[in-house]
Amino acid sequence: TVISLLFAMLRTKPTPFCVVDEIDAALDEANVNRFAQFLRNLADHSQFIVITHRKSTMEYANVMHGITMEEQGVSKLLSVKFMEQAG
């Protein structure tokens, strides 16, 4: 699959950053978790910008950005930075 090819290329020659758009959309829940864990491991060498609607993928994020529209034609950016839990 494309995901396997992407991960193979990134393990061989990491890039500074990688942008993927809903790459996890066709995965079942077990594979979404495996995908997100693999991204977490690759994040030591590359920064990932992942566009997703999957809660399981979001749970692995260090920072999450969202866009909302509180009134017609006016977008608002929301950002949340997650901290590692000690222990």
LINDA-V319654 format. One record per backbone hydrogen bond with DSSP energy under -0.5 kcal/mol. NH is the residue of the N-H (numbers start at 1). CO is the residue of the C=O. If there is no record, write none. Layout:
# LINDA-V319654
nh;co
NH;CO
NH;CO
This chain:
# LINDA-V319654
nh;co
5;1
6;2
7;3
8;4
9;5
10;6
11;7
12;8
13;9
18;47
20;18
20;49
22;20
22;51
25;22
27;24
32;28
33;29
34;30
35;31
36;32
37;33
38;34
39;35
40;36
41;37
42;38
43;39
44;41
45;42
46;42
47;16
49;18
50;48
51;20
51;49
52;50
55;53
58;54
59;55
60;57
61;58
64;80
66;78
68;76
70;68
70;74
71;74
74;71
75;73
76;68
78;66
80;64
82;62
82;80
